Amino acid sequence: MRPPYLWFVFLFCGIIQSTFAQDQIAVKEKKSEGFKVEPSLEFVYRDFQNQTFLGDVYQMDLGYRLKLNFRYSNYPGIGIYVGGQGANVKENRFLAGFFKEARFRDHGILIYHKFPVGKKIAIMPDFGVGWMQVIHGNNPSKYVLNYNSYSGGLGFTYKVFGGEPGLIEGHLILRAGYGGLRGKDIIINPSDRSYVRESSELSGSVGFQITLH
Amino acid sequence: MKYFKQDSIAKILLFSLLAFAMGCKEFIDDSFDTFTGVIVDEEGQPIPGLELIFTQDFNFSDFQNPKSNSSIYTELTNDLGEFRFVAPSRQLDNFYYLEIQSPYLLEIDFFGEPQIQNYLLINSSEKDENGVVALGFLKAIKP
């Protein structure tokens, strides 16, 4: 037989817990609503398809990608990105030995969505279109090849800090992606055309994303 | 009015400098030149496996026997005697030399007269819309 005052203690604890839970839900709802800005910096490794000009000619270094994503509440978001990567030019039969190094510059737009799968982890698929420039040399001996790109990827984010209302959240990002590249404006003989104009890429990146509510 | 004039002059100078810088650009972006041809013998049969040197660095100090100092590409003709050399398109300085290796020499049409030499001067001024300079059949002879 429990003492009667214990029933009051249980009741009080129940009320407190219920109130706290409702507060938590309210905070969660409040946090999930509204406009969010999610800038990120990723270090990127990409590997172009073998048996294509991009895959056979360039030895890629580690690159970077800066993203600025925007989303409202839990709807899919939109982002813009810029990236850069250096490369060594391997022996080839197209660039006539004029260049030893190249710089890859890309920029584009993407759509993405964030699916939470736990308190800290979320899956973030994305799809984007963009433009990539392969820049050899410097002015006045600069030579540029332009490619259009489309890409898709699957990212995982892990929250390392933040989560209270009004605070910044920090997330680690791990992403793998696949993309296609088309240099439709490149003028070259018909025999080498598809080899030079078309390629695909696999990419992997690690980085850090900040969510601003 | 005075300010307007100075501003206009500055703009004209800036645009002139930009135009000059663009005009000085050495390479044409998004463009490759391709030089193709077939090496044939005196009977018109293709010569496979013949070594060709594609270069811009040619030494004429020995006028009777000029030689390349260095090579952009050194390749063999294929089974059909064909060759294909590709290079980024250049605004200027788009001349190359095609050197043929001994014991062959090329028979070149020099203003209607046949001339025997171990090289051919080629340039990309007569390329088609694909950037291809088709050199056609080049006759190689053994002197």
HADDOCK unambig.tbl for C-alpha pairs under 7 A between the chains (distance, minus, plus):
assign (segid A and resid 93 and name CA) (segid B and resid 86 and name CA) 6.47 0.50 0.50
assign (segid A and resid 94 and name CA) (segid B and resid 86 and name CA) 5.09 0.50 0.50
assign (segid A and resid 94 and name CA) (segid B and resid 87 and name CA) 5.26 0.50 0.50
assign (segid A and resid 95 and name CA) (segid B and resid 87 and name CA) 5.33 0.50 0.50
assign (segid A and resid 95 and name CA) (segid B and resid 88 and name CA) 5.82 0.50 0.50
assign (segid A and resid 96 and name CA) (segid B and resid 72 and name CA) 5.57 0.50 0.50
assign (segid A and resid 96 and name CA) (segid B and resid 87 and name CA) 5.22 0.50 0.50
assign (segid A and resid 97 and name CA) (segid B and resid 72 and name CA) 6.34 0.50 0.50
assign (segid A and resid 139 and name CA) (segid B and resid 25 and name CA) 6.98 0.50 0.50
assign (segid A and resid 140 and name CA) (segid B and resid 24 and name CA) 6.29 0.50 0.50
assign (segid A and resid 140 and name CA) (segid B and resid 25 and name CA) 4.72 0.50 0.50
assign (segid A and resid 140 and name CA) (segid B and resid 26 and name CA) 5.88 0.50 0.50
assign (segid A and resid 141 and name CA) (segid B and resid 25 and name CA) 6.19 0.50 0.50
assign (segid A and resid 141 and name CA) (segid B and resid 26 and name CA) 5.04 0.50 0.50
assign (segid A and resid 141 and name CA) (segid B and resid 27 and name CA) 6.27 0.50 0.50
assign (segid A and resid 142 and name CA) (segid B and resid 27 and name CA) 6.60 0.50 0.50
assign (segid A and resid 143 and name CA) (segid B and resid 27 and name CA) 5.62 0.50 0.50
assign (segid A and resid 143 and name CA) (segid B and resid 28 and name CA) 6.74 0.50 0.50
assign (segid A and resid 143 and name CA) (segid B and resid 29 and name CA) 5.41 0.50 0.50
assign (segid A and resid 144 and name CA) (segid B and resid 29 and name CA) 4.91 0.50 0.50
assign (segid A and resid 144 and name CA) (segid B and resid 30 and name CA) 6.25 0.50 0.50
assign (segid A and resid 145 and name CA) (segid B and resid 29 and name CA) 6.08 0.50 0.50
assign (segid A and resid 145 and name CA) (segid B and resid 30 and name CA) 4.82 0.50 0.50
assign (segid A and resid 146 and name CA) (segid B and resid 30 and name CA) 6.55 0.50 0.50
assign (segid A and resid 185 and name CA) (segid B and resid 30 and name CA) 6.61 0.50 0.50
assign (segid A and resid 186 and name CA) (segid B and resid 30 and name CA) 4.48 0.50 0.50
assign (segid A and resid 186 and name CA) (segid B and resid 31 and name CA) 5.62 0.50 0.50
assign (segid A and resid 187 and name CA) (segid B and resid 30 and name CA) 6.13 0.50 0.50
assign (segid A and resid 187 and name CA) (segid B and resid 31 and name CA) 4.62 0.50 0.50
assign (segid A and resid 187 and name CA) (segid B and resid 32 and name CA) 5.98 0.50 0.50
assign (segid A and resid 187 and name CA) (segid B and resid 130 and name CA) 5.64 0.50 0.50
assign (segid A and resid 187 and name CA) (segid B and resid 131 and name CA) 6.47 0.50 0.50
assign (segid A and resid 188 and name CA) (segid B and resid 31 and name CA) 6.39 0.50 0.50
assign (segid A and resid 188 and name CA) (segid B and resid 32 and name CA) 5.21 0.50 0.50
assign (segid A and resid 188 and name CA) (segid B and resid 33 and name CA) 6.79 0.50 0.50
assign (segid A and resid 188 and name CA) (segid B and resid 130 and name CA) 5.33 0.50 0.50
assign (segid A and resid 188 and name CA) (segid B and resid 131 and name CA) 5.84 0.50 0.50
assign (segid A and resid 189 and name CA) (segid B and resid 34 and name CA) 6.44 0.50 0.50
assign (segid A and resid 189 and name CA) (segid B and resid 130 and name CA) 5.30 0.50 0.50
assign (segid A and resid 189 and name CA) (segid B and resid 131 and name CA) 6.39 0.50 0.50
assign (segid A and resid 189 and name CA) (segid B and resid 132 and name CA) 5.99 0.50 0.50
